[in-house]
Amino acid sequence: MINNHIQLINQLIRFGLVGLLSTITHMGTLIILVEIFKFLPLVASTIGFILAVIISYILNYSFTFDATGKHAIIFPRYCTVCIVGLMLNTGIMYLTVEILGIWYVIGQVCTLLVVPVSNFTLNKLWAFKVPDTNVDRVVNSNDLDER
């Protein structure tokens, strides 16, 4: 039981570190592309976001969750979690800023309280989870015929 808690705390810390590195990647790419290479900010931010998602996936796969599943299965799940996070972010910002009239910075702080927790939970319980191969198979009629 204690080992499970330690593992969870370890994963949360690693998830946070990966998130920090991803944020630095996103922002760094944005600034470098705009200031040095004269990209439009929207284009530069999009490129930074894509790089951050890729780096975040690789590090969460190997460093945070120590995943062993196939990338062809896990990466689309991971992208789905990212999209859910984006929708939550957008919804919370819309609610706090547009409907409730709260200052946008407070709205973004609200998203920071919800989205990372949601993303960690979905990634841990679904995106990076490998199906248990030790679960007994359901016997169907074809299995019985082979015996």
C-alpha positions in Angstrom: 0.0 0.0 0.0 2.8 2.4 0.9 4.7 1.5 -2.2 1.6 2.3 -4.3 1.5 5.8 -2.7 5.2 6.3 -3.3 4.9 5.2 -6.9 1.9 7.6 -7.4 3.8 10.5 -5.9 6.8 9.7 -8.0 4.7 9.6 -11.1 3.0 13.0 -10.2 6.5 14.6 -9.7 7.7 13.2 -13.0 4.5 14.3 -14.8 5.0 17.8 -13.4 8.6 17.8 -14.6 7.6 16.7 -18.0 4.9 19.3 -18.1 7.4 22.0 -17.1 9.8 20.9 -19.8 7.0 20.8 -22.4 6.0 24.3 -21.4 9.6 25.5 -21.8 9.7 23.8 -25.2 6.5 25.4 -26.3 7.5 28.9 -25.1 11.1 28.6 -26.3 10.0 27.5 -29.7 7.5 30.4 -29.9 10.0 33.0 -28.9 12.9 31.7 -31.1 10.7 31.4 -34.2 9.1 34.8 -33.8 12.1 36.8 -32.6 14.9 35.2 -34.7 13.2 33.6 -37.7 10.3 36.2 -37.9 7.5 33.6 -38.0 4.0 34.8 -37.3 3.1 34.2 -33.6 0.2 31.9 -34.4 2.3 29.7 -36.6 5.2 29.7 -34.2 2.9 28.8 -31.3 1.4 25.9 -33.2 4.8 24.5 -34.1 5.8 24.9 -30.4 2.7 23.2 -29.3 3.3 20.2 -31.6 6.9 19.9 -30.5 5.7 20.1 -26.8 3.2 17.3 -27.4 5.7 15.0 -29.0 8.4 15.6 -26.3 5.8 15.2 -23.6 4.6 12.0 -25.1 8.0 10.5 -25.3 9.0 11.5 -21.8 5.7 10.4 -20.3 5.9 7.1 -22.1 9.4 6.3 -20.9 10.0 8.4 -17.8 6.6 9.0 -16.1 4.6 5.9 -16.7 7.3 3.5 -17.9 4.9 2.3 -20.5 5.5 -0.8 -22.6 2.5 -0.7 -25.0 2.6 -0.1 -28.7 3.0 3.5 -29.8 0.3 2.9 -32.5 -2.2 2.4 -29.7 -0.9 4.7 -26.9 0.0 7.8 -29.0 -3.6 8.3 -30.4 -4.9 7.8 -26.8 -2.4 10.4 -25.6 -3.5 12.8 -28.3 -7.1 12.3 -27.3 -6.2 13.2 -23.7 -4.5 16.3 -25.0 -7.6 17.3 -26.9 -9.8 16.6 -23.8 -7.4 18.9 -21.9 -7.7 21.6 -24.5 -11.5 21.4 -24.4 -11.5 21.6 -20.6 -9.2 24.6 -20.8 -11.4 26.3 -23.4 -14.6 25.5 -21.5 -13.2 26.8 -18.2 -11.9 29.9 -19.8 -15.2 30.6 -21.5 -17.1 30.0 -18.3 -14.9 32.1 -16.1 -14.1 35.0 -18.5 -17.1 35.3 -20.9 -19.9 34.2 -18.6 -18.8 35.1 -15.1 -16.7 38.1 -16.1 -13.7 37.1 -14.1 -10.2 38.4 -15.1 -8.6 36.1 -17.7 -5.6 35.4 -15.5 -7.8 34.0 -12.7 -9.6 32.0 -15.3 -6.4 30.5 -16.5 -5.4 29.7 -12.9 -8.7 27.8 -12.6 -7.7 25.7 -15.6 -4.3 25.0 -14.1 -6.2 23.5 -11.1 -8.3 21.2 -13.2 -6.6 20.3 -16.5 -3.3 18.8 -15.2 -5.2 16.6 -12.7 -7.5 15.5 -15.5 -4.7 14.8 -17.9 -2.6 12.9 -15.3 -5.6 10.7 -14.4 -6.6 10.0 -18.0 -3.1 9.2 -19.0 -2.4 6.9 -16.0 -5.7 5.1 -16.1 -6.2 4.9 -19.9 -3.7 6.3 -22.4 -0.6 4.6 -21.0 -2.3 1.6 -19.4 -1.4 -1.7 -20.9 -4.2 -4.3 -20.8 -3.7 -7.1 -18.3 -2.8 -10.2 -20.2 -3.3 -12.4 -17.2 -7.0 -11.9 -17.2 -8.8 -15.2 -17.9 -10.2 -15.2 -21.5 -13.9 -15.7 -22.0 -14.4 -19.1 -23.5 -16.4 -19.1 -26.7 -17.8 -22.0 -28.7 -14.8 -22.1 -31.0 -12.5 -22.7 -28.0 -14.6 -25.6 -26.9 -14.5 -27.2 -30.4 -10.7 -27.1 -30.5 -10.4 -29.3 -27.3 
